[in-house]
Amino acid sequence: MKNDALSQILDALKLRGSIYFHTNFSPPWAVAVPAFGHVARFHMAMRGACWLKVEGYAAPIYLATGDLVVIPHGAAHVLCDELGREAMSVDRVLQETGYTGEGALYFGGPEEEQSCKLFCGHFEFEDGSVHPILDALPPVIHVPNTETLNAHWLETVMRFVASEVRANLPGADAIVHRLTEIIFIQVVRTFVDQEGDRAGCLAAVLNPKLGRSMSRIHSAPEQQWTVETLAREAGMSRTVFAERFTDLVGMTPLAYVTHWRMEKARRDLRDTNLPLIDIAENIGYSSEAAFNRAFKRQFNQTPGQLRRMSLSHTRSATSEL
């Protein structure tokens, strides 16, 4: 199967999906969810409807049955049956309801026939992950029911997720994680379809030509890439390729090569015991000094400092076991 640019990027960012709970919220109710970094929270209305108000995002969003909303940067938000209600923090809701993680989370009033059933979870990225696609994600992505039904993909996946959550059979957690990752990828595709070039780096990643050149950078960062060779990979003229790449990604093709090389080096420093010179050579640097300079420009610390910090965290975590 072809290793496309989006798959390579999400693997590098260590995307992992997770379901918190499914809800049964009956009027009157309002729940406040705090901000949290390195996650994209999501909610899907499986039955009923509710309002969503995201901090820093002016317009409230009405979620109807079948709607999906993703909050890519983990902003604080409130879910409620009516705008203006005083919201209870989600931690207090869990405490007061005695929710154990099993079954649905029941909260609110007695009118269960008017309840809102939500699936709530998040997509998590590795702490410290940096990539232009993360910056390209908007504050909120709302996928209305009409679009999910037309594509069929979301309804089918979420029904399967629901059945796995309810059944709680062996392997259910792994299945739910994989399925929620699929949801993220499909949401990204839908967002790019809606926004076109306004989706920035995401539009470049999913563009057949630009995505092909990015995939080659990801697969072989050690190659001595030039704008000409990358344009050839994309099947475009040098000038058109350079302009289109820079406009969408927000950096020049060669700046992106350096960015990806440093990201790969960062992962190798944290996840392997390879000597610094080997890591440098694996991404195309014959000089450890040149590698050190490039790495410090991107992360504001040397490779050695990052490795020592990673080792310190590992030892600390081990000592707590």
C-alpha positions, 0 to 999 in steps of 0.5 A: 500500500502506498505510503502517502504524505498524510499517513507519514506525517500522522505516524510521525506525530504519533496520532492516537484516538481515544473515546472518553465516554458516551453520554445521556444528557437530559435537560436541563444540562450544561457541561464545561470541558477545560482546555488541554494541549496536544489534543483535538477533542471531538463530539458526535451527536448520535441522538438528539441535539445540543449547543457548543460554545468554544472559547475564542470562537465567536459563534455557537454551533448547533449540533444536530443528530449525526453532526460531528465537531472537532476542536483541533487545538484542545480549546476549552468549550461548553456543551449544553441543551440551551445557551446561557445555562451555568455549566458544571465542570466535566470533572465535577459531573463525573464526581457527582454522577459517580461515573466509573467509565462503564456504560453511558454517562447520565447527567441532567434532568428527568426528561430522558426522552429529550436526552442528547447522546454524544460520543466524546473523545480526542485525537492526541499527538505526541508532546512537543510535536511540531508540523505545519499541518497542526497550524493549518487546522482551524479552531473548530471543524464542524461536519454536518449530518448532511455531509456525513450521510452523503459520504456514509463513512462517519455513520458506519464507523461511529456505529461500529465504535458504539457497538465496540464500546457497549460490548467491551470485548477483548481487543475493544480498546485497540479497535476503538483507538484505530477507528477514531484515528480513521475518523480524524483522517476523514475529517481532515479530508472533509475539511480540505474538500470544504476549504480547498486552498484555504486549508493551507498545508493540509491542501498541499499534503492531499494534493496528488502532485505536491503530496507526492514530493512531500512523501519523497522527502519523508521517505528519503530525508537524507537525499540532497534535495533541490527545488528542481528534483522535488519539482520533478517528483511532483511532475511540475515546473520548478517555478510553479512548484516552488510558488504553489508549495510555498503558498500552501505550506507556508515555507519553501520546499527546502525549508520543509526538507530541513524541518522534516529532517529535524523532526526525524532527528528529534524522534531518533534522539528520543527513541533510539540510542544511535550516536549523534553522528549516525543520526546526522548522517541518516538525515543527510548531514556529514558534519555533526557541527552543521547538524547541531546548528540546524537542530538548535535553530529549530528547537532552541536546544542542541541534540545532546541537550534534548537526549539528556532531557529525554533520558532524565524523563525516562529514568524519572518515569522508571523510578516511579514504577 
